[in-house]
């Protein structure tokens, strides 16, 4: 903590175009992030769940099977 009762995280070196993600759970709100070069840029992010490939292929196969089944039922009723 600093003398003004603020939390301070110091990173000794960060190269150009390097990225740091800092996540604080149940902590104080972050008012600003700054460095010797100037203020940091806020980048909004949204988390996305990534499923394994086998799950995606299974879901795709079931969807295709469902579409074919619906089309077959509609064709069968039309006859």
N, CA, C and O of each residue as an XYZ file, in Angstrom:
316
protein
N       0.834     -1.171      0.000
C       0.000      0.000      0.000
C       0.880      1.235      0.000
O       1.965      1.256      0.582
N       0.381      2.260     -0.669
C       1.158      3.496     -0.739
C       0.825      4.392      0.449
O      -0.006      4.049      1.290
N       1.480      5.535      0.503
C       1.260      6.478      1.602
C      -0.147      7.070      1.562
O      -0.661      7.511      2.590
N      -0.774      7.084      0.385
C      -2.129      7.632      0.249
C      -3.189      6.552      0.393
O      -4.334      6.748     -0.015
N      -2.819      5.414      0.969
C      -3.742      4.307      1.217
C      -4.290      3.699     -0.081
O      -5.453      3.299     -0.136
N      -3.458      3.632     -1.115
C      -3.823      3.015     -2.396
C      -2.995      1.750     -2.578
O      -1.857      1.666     -2.117
N      -3.579      0.775     -3.252
C      -2.836     -0.445     -3.585
C      -1.926     -0.149     -4.754
O      -2.322      0.532     -5.700
N      -0.713     -0.654     -4.695
C       0.263     -0.419     -5.748
C       0.828     -1.766     -6.184
O       1.299     -2.553     -5.363
N       0.774     -2.017     -7.488
C       1.402     -3.204     -8.075
C       2.517     -2.688     -8.971
O       2.262     -1.942     -9.916
N       3.741     -3.081     -8.680
C       4.882     -2.627     -9.466
C       5.406     -3.766    -10.317
O       5.660     -4.865     -9.823
N       5.565     -3.491    -11.602
C       6.141     -4.455    -12.541
C       7.416     -3.813    -13.060
O       7.356     -2.777    -13.723
N       8.571     -4.408    -12.772
C       9.835     -3.740    -13.082
C      10.064     -3.485    -14.574
O      10.614     -2.445    -14.935
N       9.661     -4.397    -15.434
C       9.911     -4.197    -16.861
C       8.800     -4.844    -17.661
O       8.377     -5.964    -17.375
N       8.334     -4.126    -18.662
C       7.335     -4.635    -19.591
C       7.720     -4.132    -20.970
O       7.765     -2.925    -21.208
N       7.996     -5.053    -21.874
C       8.437     -4.679    -23.204
C       7.313     -4.139    -24.061
O       6.143     -4.252    -23.696
N       7.655     -3.551    -25.201
C       6.641     -3.024    -26.108
C       5.696     -4.131    -26.586
O       6.128     -5.236    -26.914
N       4.429     -3.817    -26.616
C       3.362     -4.708    -27.085
C       3.187     -5.952    -26.217
O       2.533     -6.903    -26.646
N       3.745     -5.972    -25.027
C       3.480     -7.054    -24.083
C       2.218     -6.698    -23.305
O       1.910     -5.524    -23.098
N       1.505     -7.716    -22.884
C       0.217     -7.511    -22.231
C       0.232     -8.163    -20.858
O       0.788     -9.246    -20.678
N      -0.377     -7.499    -19.904
C      -0.554     -8.055    -18.566
C      -2.034     -8.005    -18.241
O      -2.691     -6.989    -18.464
N      -2.554     -9.091    -17.719
C      -3.930     -9.138    -17.254
C      -3.901     -9.260    -15.750
O      -3.258    -10.154    -15.201
N      -4.595     -8.369    -15.092
C      -4.652     -8.362    -13.638
C      -6.118     -8.459    -13.247
O      -6.924     -7.597    -13.599
N      -6.452     -9.500    -12.528
C      -7.836     -9.709    -12.115
C      -7.891     -9.714    -10.594
O      -7.182    -10.475     -9.936
N      -8.741     -8.858    -10.048
C      -8.897     -8.761     -8.606
C     -10.333     -9.139     -8.268
O     -11.282     -8.502     -8.727
N     -10.478    -10.177     -7.465
C     -11.794    -10.614     -7.040
C     -12.058    -10.129     -5.625
O     -11.202    -10.244     -4.747
N     -13.235     -9.594     -5.415
C     -13.636     -9.107     -4.086
C     -12.615     -8.142     -3.504
O     -12.286     -8.210     -2.319
N     -12.126     -7.264     -4.329
C     -11.151     -6.286     -3.869
C     -11.623     -4.882     -4.170
O     -12.775     -4.677     -4.554
N     -10.752     -3.925     -4.000
C     -11.133     -2.538     -4.266
C     -11.279     -2.282     -5.764
O     -10.710     -2.998     -6.587
N     -12.047     -1.255     -6.100
C     -12.157     -0.857     -7.503
C     -10.845     -0.239     -7.958
O     -10.172      0.443     -7.185
N     -10.488     -0.476     -9.198
C      -9.251      0.073     -9.741
C      -9.584      1.417    -10.371
O     -10.377      1.489    -11.310
N      -8.982      2.474     -9.858
C      -9.288      3.807    -10.379
C      -8.435      4.155    -11.589
O      -8.916      4.814    -12.511
N      -7.173      3.724    -11.605
C      -6.318      4.023    -12.750
C      -5.132      3.067    -12.773
O      -4.749      2.480    -11.761
N      -4.581      2.938    -13.943
C      -3.351      2.163    -14.140
C      -2.414      3.057    -14.929
O      -2.780      3.581    -15.981
N      -1.227      3.226    -14.428
C      -0.304      4.128    -15.105
C       1.120      3.565    -15.055
O       1.436      2.670    -14.271
N       1.944      4.116    -15.906
C       3.347      3.720    -15.956
C       4.192      4.972    -16.151
O       3.668      6.085    -16.203
N       5.495      4.782    -16.257
C       6.383      5.926    -16.463
C       6.116      6.580    -17.822
O       6.351      7.777    -17.991
N       5.626      5.798    -18.790
C       5.359      6.312    -20.127
C       4.011      7.014    -20.221
O       3.775      7.767    -21.166
N       3.130      6.784    -19.266
C       1.813      7.412    -19.297
C       0.736      6.445    -18.839
O       1.040      5.342    -18.385
N      -0.534      6.855    -18.955
C      -1.622      5.994    -18.485
C      -1.815      4.776    -19.390
O      -1.515      4.814    -20.583
N      -2.314      3.715    -18.804
C      -2.578      2.494    -19.566
C      -3.900      2.628    -20.308
O      -4.747      3.447    -19.949
N      -4.065      1.826    -21.335
C      -5.283      1.840    -22.131
C      -6.216      0.748    -21.631
O      -5.805     -0.402    -21.473
N      -7.476      1.106    -21.380
C      -8.471      0.139    -20.940
C      -8.987     -0.625    -22.150
O      -9.405     -0.021    -23.138
N      -8.960     -1.952    -22.075
C      -9.441     -2.798    -23.166
C     -10.565     -3.674    -22.614
O     -10.309     -4.548    -21.786
N     -11.807     -3.456    -23.059
C     -12.894     -4.303    -22.560
C     -12.766     -5.717    -23.119
O     -12.448     -5.902    -24.294
N     -13.012     -6.696    -22.285
C     -12.933     -8.088    -22.703
C     -14.205     -8.814    -22.290
O     -14.897     -8.409    -21.355
N     -14.495     -9.888    -23.004
C     -15.606    -10.743    -22.642
C     -15.108    -12.181    -22.721
O     -14.532    -12.603    -23.723
N     -15.340    -12.912    -21.655
C     -14.873    -14.281    -21.611
C     -15.781    -15.171    -22.438
O     -16.994    -14.964    -22.480
N     -15.200    -16.150    -23.088
C     -15.941    -17.077    -23.925
C     -15.484    -18.487    -23.592
O     -14.289    -18.778    -23.538
N     -16.454    -19.349    -23.371
C     -16.122    -20.734    -23.058
C     -15.703    -21.452    -24.340
O     -16.354    -21.313    -25.376
N     -14.633    -22.209    -24.267
C     -14.128    -22.955    -25.416
C     -14.354    -24.436    -25.138
O     -13.820    -24.994    -24.180
N     -15.164    -25.062    -26.002
C     -15.463    -26.483    -25.856
C     -14.434    -27.303    -26.622
O     -13.832    -26.799    -27.570
N     -14.218    -28.573    -26.224
C     -13.287    -29.430    -26.972
C     -13.823    -29.748    -28.367
O     -15.028    -29.687    -28.614
N     -12.913    -30.084    -29.265
C     -13.303    -30.344    -30.659
C     -14.302    -31.486    -30.768
O     -15.229    -31.413    -31.574
N     -14.131    -32.549    -29.967
C     -15.053    -33.679    -30.066
C     -16.479    -33.244    -29.725
O     -17.434    -33.746    -30.317
N     -16.630    -32.325    -28.787
C     -17.956    -31.848    -28.421
C     -18.562    -31.033    -29.562
O     -19.737    -31.197    -29.889
N     -17.758    -30.156    -30.166
C     -18.249    -29.335    -31.278
C     -18.676    -30.206    -32.456
O     -19.714    -29.949    -33.066
N     -17.892    -31.233    -32.783
C     -18.250    -32.110    -33.908
C     -19.505    -32.925    -33.590
O     -20.341    -33.144    -34.467
N     -19.638    -33.372    -32.347
C     -20.835    -34.112    -31.950
C     -22.067    -33.215    -32.045
O     -23.100    -33.639    -32.565
N     -21.970    -31.981    -31.550
C     -23.090    -31.047    -31.624
C     -23.451    -30.744    -33.070
O     -24.632    -30.678    -33.409
N     -22.458    -30.559    -33.924
C     -22.709    -30.300    -35.341
C     -23.409    -31.485    -35.990
O     -24.361    -31.305    -36.750
N     -22.943    -32.697    -35.695
C     -23.569    -33.889    -36.259
C     -25.020    -34.034    -35.822
O     -25.882    -34.379    -36.631
N     -25.294    -33.772    -34.545
C     -26.673    -33.858    -34.058
C     -27.566    -32.795    -34.695
O     -28.731    -33.064    -34.988
N     -27.036    -31.602    -34.909
C     -27.828    -30.552    -35.566
C     -28.144    -30.920    -37.017
O     -29.268    -30.727    -37.480
N     -27.153    -31.449    -37.729
C     -27.389    -31.865    -39.118
C     -28.401    -32.996    -39.155
O     -29.292    -32.997    -40.003
N     -28.281    -33.951    -38.257
C     -29.225    -35.055    -38.170
C     -30.641    -34.537    -37.897
O     -31.605    -35.029    -38.483
N     -30.764    -33.562    -37.024
C     -32.067    -32.972    -36.714
C     -32.679    -32.270    -37.912
O     -33.876    -32.410    -38.162
N     -31.880    -31.518    -38.658
C     -32.394    -30.822    -39.843
C     -32.854    -31.830    -40.882
O     -33.916    -31.660    -41.480
N     -32.073    -32.873    -41.103
C     -32.453    -33.900    -42.077
C     -33.727    -34.600    -41.628
O     -34.581    -34.899    -42.463
N     -33.881    -34.871    -40.339
C     -35.085    -35.527    -39.827
C     -36.318    -34.653    -40.022
O     -37.371    -35.151    -40.419
N     -36.200    -33.360    -39.748
C     -37.328    -32.451    -39.928
C     -37.722    -32.366    -41.386
O     -38.909    -32.397    -41.709
N     -36.752    -32.260    -42.269
C     -37.046    -32.212    -43.710
C     -37.707    -33.493    -44.159
O     -38.649    -33.454    -44.950
N     -37.232    -34.641    -43.671
C     -37.823    -35.918    -44.053
C     -39.282    -36.015    -43.553
O     -40.149    -36.517    -44.268
N     -39.542    -35.540    -42.346
C     -40.922    -35.552    -41.823
C     -41.830    -34.639    -42.642
O     -42.964    -35.006    -42.947
N     -41.346    -33.466    -42.997
C     -42.153    -32.529    -43.793
C     -42.442    -33.090    -45.181
O     -43.548    -32.929    -45.696
N     -41.465    -33.740    -45.784
C     -41.654    -34.350    -47.101
C     -42.627    -35.525    -46.983
O     -43.464    -35.724    -47.863
N     -42.525    -36.298    -45.912
C     -43.428    -37.430    -45.705
C     -44.865    -36.993    -45.492
O     -45.778    -37.673    -45.961
N     -45.103    -35.883    -44.802
C     -46.448    -35.370    -44.594
C     -47.010    -34.741    -45.859
O     -48.223    -34.747    -46.069
N     -46.151    -34.207    -46.692
C     -46.629    -33.545    -47.921
C     -47.066    -34.564    -48.960
O     -47.834    -34.216    -49.857
N     -46.616    -35.789    -48.879
C     -46.951    -36.800    -49.873
C     -48.287    -37.416    -49.613
O     -48.720    -38.290    -50.364
